[in-house]
Amino acid sequence: MDKRAASTVPQFRCRVPTKLVDQLRGKRILLHLSRRTEPACIKVVTIGTDVAFSLETTDETIAAARHADALEHLQRLFDLTAAAPIKLSHREMVALAGAVYHTYVWVHEDNPGEPGRWAWHKGLSRAIYEGRIHDAPPATLRVDDREAGLVIFGTGDLTESINALPAGQHDGLESRFGLLADWALIRHRVHLSSDQRKHFLKLVAAASIDAAWQLRRNAEGDYRPDPLAQRFPPIETVAVAKQKQTISGLFDLWWNEAKVTGRSQSTHDTYRGAIDRLIKHLGHDDAGRVSEDDMLAFKNARLKVVSAKTLKDGDVPGIKSVFGWGVDNRKLTKNPADAIKVKAEKKIRTRSKGFTDAEAIAIFAACLGYVRKPKEDTKTAAAKRWGPLIAAYTGCRIAEALQLRKEDIRKDSQHRVFDFNPAAGSIKSGLYRLVPVHQHLIDLGLLRFVEASDDGPLFAKGSYKRVVDFVRTVVTDKRVQPNHGWRHRLKTIARNLGLDHRVVDAIQGHAPRTAGEDYGDVTMLAMARVIAAIPRIAVDTAASDRRNAIPSQKVRSPRSSRPQRGA
């Protein structure tokens, strides 16, 4: 929301899409920006390159609500302008006209004012409807027709003056009821065919006259239900007027259920990214408008910038899941994403997926000898030192290591353990697991580093990419992944040593492969034996003695700030 200079009243301002400016320039529209708990705010605005007007309140909450109403109404107008016109049945048009009747009553029934104001309003509308006069001020849900009525009909009996004029001589329906008709059509997302316009104007005119009769009775103290209100079919019977299901709204509904069933935050973020890219490609947020051709066009556009594997494993699962949920929950009739088929890339492997001994030694040496850069966050430097080392002896994902908190490295069952816990951040399985700390990490000073650290996260938030990039400077072979190379290496070592693969799976957070493997428990004792069996990575341990590589995260006095040995 904007504010004019020297004004405390918020302003609404919205740019009109460039491609629609020529079509909409000069068009006048009615905006009904009201809540039951506030006075009605009814605006008639003219469209130019933008739409701007005062929100007529200094109350920020009310102003925000009015702003949202106006923005939604204009967005519907923009969508309809670009859409093809449709034809409605007579029944559907009567239902839409009923929206005008009900809104008149909704706005005015609590405080209808004097009966005479409704006599003037009803009289002018009837004179136009019956073709007795050619012009009258536009009906805009506001009721201020007395002055115009006096000019046209004088001060005599209003009914006699109207009836004295011949019927069927003029057509003023558009000038009197056009704004109301457009308001109802935009509100309910209908781009009506032009050859049905006049018929719909007559229905709107009749509805507004009926509403004026009822409100005049209310002004006289009669609040009995209006039998004529029953003549309007429910607006829900107008198929095209059903509320639009947005793609982003569909995602939110999917996530409300998915998070309860245990889907991880990382899944949310991945799917959210895919949905955002789809909306940007489409140029709209209407799930009902998405066709199979739209999905195929999205696929082709994405394949120009990402690999088939990235598309298949990244965007497609999220989009198919969200739209599939919409079908399962009757928000959509079909899943257009089913049209997307991406063939798996033929895997060509020219080396092991895990780090070699030489690569592991090189990474260890780089981590142990790392010197914090000027102005680099201490916790980021710590992540580069300890993240790869922890992954090397646990086979965990780098992200799991980097979200460890001080309380996640502790003693359990007589063993020092890592607690990889969803409470600290995303865990792919959604399940915590305890993994013993390898003695080599203890000898290198991990526990002293943890003890010297502040409570909470040990490493900087967002350090994942920096650590991966750091490892990539050491192992430049792009055929091995800096984040997953340790996981593959640990599996290879375990097989070479003949270690129990079920225990190794539990250490790395992999699910049992069969129902039989899920019987019994993998104890801390069993995991400790496997961890102890993993050979130490042979490096120059002198590198670990250079404490200037990763200074303590606690503030030290000047006297104790000298680099300490033995960490």
Backbone hydrogen bonds, N-H to C=O, Kabsch-Sander energy under -0.5 kcal/mol:
donor,donor_aa,acceptor,acceptor_aa,energy
2,D,11,Q,-2.0
4,R,9,V,-0.6
7,S,4,R,-2.0
11,Q,2,D,-4.4
12,F,53,F,-3.4
14,C,51,V,-2.1
16,V,49,T,-2.5
20,L,17,P,-2.2
21,V,17,P,-0.9
21,V,18,T,-0.8
22,D,18,T,-0.5
24,L,20,L,-2.2
25,R,21,V,-2.4
26,G,47,I,-3.4
27,K,24,L,-2.5
29,I,45,V,-2.4
31,L,43,K,-3.2
33,L,31,L,-0.7
33,L,41,C,-3.2
34,S,32,H,-0.7
38,E,35,R,-1.7
42,I,40,A,-0.6
43,K,31,L,-2.5
43,K,41,C,-0.5
45,V,29,I,-2.1
45,V,43,K,-0.5
47,I,27,K,-2.6
48,G,50,D,-1.6
51,V,14,C,-2.5
53,F,12,F,-1.8
55,L,10,P,-2.4
60,E,58,T,-0.7
63,A,59,D,-2.8
64,A,60,E,-2.3
65,A,61,T,-1.9
66,R,62,I,-2.6
67,H,63,A,-2.6
68,A,64,A,-2.3
69,D,65,A,-2.3
70,A,66,R,-2.5
71,L,67,H,-2.5
72,E,68,A,-2.4
73,H,69,D,-2.3
74,L,70,A,-2.4
75,Q,71,L,-2.3
76,R,72,E,-2.0
77,L,73,H,-1.9
78,F,74,L,-2.7
79,D,75,Q,-2.4
80,L,76,R,-2.6
81,T,77,L,-2.4
82,A,78,F,-1.3
83,A,79,D,-0.5
83,A,80,L,-0.9
86,I,191,H,-2.9
93,M,89,S,-2.1
94,V,90,H,-2.2
95,A,91,R,-2.1
96,L,92,E,-2.0
97,A,93,M,-2.4
98,G,94,V,-1.8
99,A,95,A,-0.7
99,A,96,L,-1.0
100,V,96,L,-0.7
100,V,97,A,-0.8
101,Y,97,A,-1.6
102,H,98,G,-2.8
103,T,99,A,-1.9
104,Y,100,V,-2.4
105,V,101,Y,-2.1
106,W,102,H,-2.6
107,V,103,T,-2.5
108,H,104,Y,-1.9
109,E,105,V,-2.6
117,R,114,E,-0.9
118,W,114,E,-0.7
118,W,115,P,-0.7
119,A,115,P,-1.4
120,W,116,G,-2.0
121,H,117,R,-1.9
122,K,118,W,-2.8
123,G,119,A,-2.5
124,L,120,W,-2.4
125,S,121,H,-2.0
126,R,122,K,-2.7
127,A,123,G,-2.4
128,I,124,L,-2.1
129,Y,125,S,-2.7
130,E,126,R,-2.5
131,G,128,I,-1.4
132,R,127,A,-2.8
133,I,127,A,-1.0
139,A,176,R,-3.1
140,T,138,P,-0.5
140,T,142,R,-0.6
144,D,142,R,-0.5
149,G,145,D,-2.5
150,L,146,R,-2.5
151,V,147,E,-1.8
152,I,148,A,-1.8
153,F,149,G,-3.3
154,G,149,G,-0.5
154,G,150,L,-1.5
156,G,153,F,-0.5
161,S,157,D,-2.2
162,I,158,L,-2.3
163,N,159,T,-2.6
164,A,160,E,-1.4
165,L,162,I,-1.5
168,G,130,E,-2.8
169,Q,131,G,-2.0
169,Q,166,P,-0.5
170,H,131,G,-1.3
176,R,172,G,-2.0
177,F,173,L,-3.1
178,G,174,E,-1.9
181,A,177,F,-2.6
182,D,178,G,-2.6
183,W,179,L,-2.4
184,A,180,L,-2.3
185,L,181,A,-2.3
186,I,182,D,-3.0
187,R,183,W,-2.6
188,H,184,A,-1.6
189,R,186,I,-1.7
190,V,185,L,-2.8
192,L,190,V,-0.9
193,S,86,I,-2.6
196,Q,193,S,-1.9
197,R,194,S,-1.2
200,F,196,Q,-2.1
201,L,197,R,-2.4
202,K,198,K,-1.9
203,L,199,H,-1.7
204,V,200,F,-2.4
205,A,201,L,-2.5
206,A,202,K,-2.3
207,A,203,L,-2.0
208,S,204,V,-2.4
209,I,205,A,-2.0
210,D,206,A,-2.2
211,A,207,A,-2.2
212,A,208,S,-2.1
213,W,209,I,-2.2
214,Q,210,D,-2.1
215,L,211,A,-2.5
216,R,212,A,-2.1
217,R,213,W,-2.0
218,N,214,Q,-2.2
219,A,215,L,-2.3
220,E,216,R,-1.3
221,G,218,N,-1.6
222,D,217,R,-3.1
223,Y,221,G,-0.8
229,A,226,D,-1.4
230,Q,227,P,-1.3
231,R,228,L,-1.6
232,F,229,A,-1.0
237,T,234,P,-2.1
238,V,235,I,-1.8
239,A,237,T,-1.0
241,A,238,V,-1.4
242,K,239,A,-1.2
246,T,244,K,-0.8
247,I,285,D,-1.6
250,L,246,T,-2.0
251,F,247,I,-2.2
252,D,248,S,-2.1
253,L,249,G,-2.2
254,W,250,L,-2.5
255,W,251,F,-2.7
256,N,252,D,-2.0
257,E,253,L,-1.2
258,A,254,W,-2.9
259,K,255,W,-2.8
260,V,256,N,-0.5
261,T,257,E,-1.4
262,G,259,K,-0.9
263,R,258,A,-2.5
268,H,264,S,-1.9
269,D,265,Q,-2.6
270,T,266,S,-2.4
271,Y,267,T,-2.8
272,R,268,H,-2.7
273,G,269,D,-2.0
274,A,270,T,-1.8
275,I,271,Y,-2.6
276,D,272,R,-2.6
277,R,273,G,-2.1
278,L,274,A,-2.0
279,I,275,I,-2.5
280,K,276,D,-2.3
281,H,277,R,-2.1
282,L,278,L,-2.6
283,G,279,I,-2.5
284,H,279,I,-0.7
287,A,245,Q,-2.5
287,A,285,D,-0.8
288,G,245,Q,-0.7
289,R,286,D,-1.0
290,V,287,A,-1.1
295,M,291,S,-1.8
296,L,292,E,-2.3
297,A,293,D,-2.3
298,F,294,D,-2.1
299,K,295,M,-2.4
300,N,296,L,-2.4
301,A,297,A,-2.1
302,R,298,F,-2.5
303,L,299,K,-2.2
304,K,301,A,-0.9
305,V,302,R,-1.8
306,V,302,R,-2.2
311,L,307,S,-2.2
312,K,308,A,-2.8
313,D,309,K,-3.0
314,G,310,T,-2.0
315,D,310,T,-0.7
316,V,311,L,-2.4
318,G,314,G,-0.7
319,I,315,D,-2.1
320,K,316,V,-2.8
321,S,317,P,-2.3
322,V,318,G,-2.4
323,F,319,I,-2.3
324,G,320,K,-2.3
325,W,321,S,-2.3
326,G,322,V,-1.7
327,V,323,F,-1.7
328,D,324,G,-2.5
329,N,325,W,-1.9
330,R,327,V,-1.6
331,K,326,G,-3.3
332,L,326,G,-1.6
338,D,335,N,-1.6
339,A,336,P,-1.6
340,I,337,A,-1.9
341,K,339,A,-0.6
343,K,341,K,-0.5
349,R,347,K,-0.6
350,T,348,I,-0.5
355,F,485,G,-1.1
360,A,356,T,-2.8
361,I,357,D,-2.5
362,A,358,A,-2.1
363,I,359,E,-2.5
364,F,360,A,-2.5
365,A,361,I,-2.5
366,A,362,A,-2.2
367,C,363,I,-2.7
368,L,364,F,-3.0
369,G,365,A,-1.8
370,Y,367,C,-1.0
372,R,370,Y,-0.5
372,R,548,N,-0.6
372,R,549,A,-1.2
376,E,373,K,-2.0
381,A,377,D,-2.2
382,A,378,T,-2.3
383,A,379,K,-1.6
384,K,380,T,-1.7
385,R,381,A,-1.7
386,W,382,A,-3.0
387,G,383,A,-1.9
390,I,386,W,-2.7
391,A,387,G,-2.1
392,A,388,P,-2.1
393,Y,389,L,-1.2
394,T,390,I,-0.6
394,T,391,A,-0.6
395,G,391,A,-2.4
398,I,483,N,-0.6
400,E,397,R,-0.6
401,A,397,R,-1.8
402,L,398,I,-2.3
403,Q,399,A,-0.7
404,L,401,A,-1.2
406,K,456,G,-2.5
408,D,405,R,-1.6
409,I,406,K,-1.3
410,R,408,D,-0.6
410,R,417,V,-1.6
412,D,415,H,-3.6
415,H,412,D,-1.7
417,V,410,R,-3.5
418,F,435,V,-3.3
419,D,408,D,-2.8
420,F,418,F,-0.8
420,F,433,R,-2.4
421,N,419,D,-1.1
424,A,421,N,-2.0
425,G,421,N,-0.8
430,G,427,I,-1.1
433,R,420,F,-1.7
435,V,418,F,-2.4
437,V,416,R,-2.9
441,L,438,H,-0.7
442,I,438,H,-1.4
443,D,439,Q,-2.6
444,L,440,H,-1.8
445,G,442,I,-1.2
446,L,441,L,-2.3
449,F,445,G,-2.3
450,V,446,L,-2.4
451,E,447,L,-2.5
452,A,448,R,-1.9
453,S,449,F,-0.7
453,S,450,V,-0.9
458,L,404,L,-2.4
459,F,404,L,-0.6
460,A,379,K,-0.8
463,S,460,A,-1.5
467,V,463,S,-2.4
468,V,464,Y,-2.5
469,D,465,K,-2.8
470,F,466,R,-2.0
471,V,467,V,-2.6
472,R,468,V,-2.1
473,T,469,D,-1.2
473,T,470,F,-0.5
474,V,470,F,-0.7
474,V,471,V,-1.0
475,V,471,V,-2.8
476,T,474,V,-0.7
478,K,476,T,-0.7
480,V,477,D,-1.5
485,G,481,Q,-2.1
488,H,484,H,-1.9
489,R,485,G,-2.0
490,L,486,W,-2.4
491,K,487,R,-1.6
492,T,488,H,-2.1
493,I,489,R,-2.6
494,A,490,L,-2.5
495,R,491,K,-2.1
496,N,492,T,-2.4
497,L,493,I,-1.8
498,G,494,A,-0.6
498,G,495,R,-0.9
499,L,494,A,-2.6
504,V,500,D,-2.0
505,D,501,H,-2.6
506,A,502,R,-1.9
507,I,503,V,-2.2
508,Q,504,V,-2.0
509,G,505,D,-1.0
510,H,505,D,-2.9
518,D,514,T,-0.8
518,D,515,A,-0.7
519,Y,516,G,-1.6
523,T,521,D,-0.8
527,M,523,T,-2.1
528,A,524,M,-2.6
529,R,525,L,-1.9
530,V,526,A,-1.6
531,I,527,M,-2.8
532,A,528,A,-2.5
533,A,529,R,-1.2
534,I,530,V,-0.7
534,I,531,I,-1.1
538,A,536,R,-0.6
539,V,537,I,-0.7
541,T,539,V,-1.0
543,A,540,D,-2.1
544,S,541,T,-0.8
545,D,541,T,-0.5
545,D,542,A,-1.1
546,R,543,A,-1.2
547,R,545,D,-1.5
549,A,546,R,-1.7
560,S,557,S,-1.0
561,S,558,P,-0.8
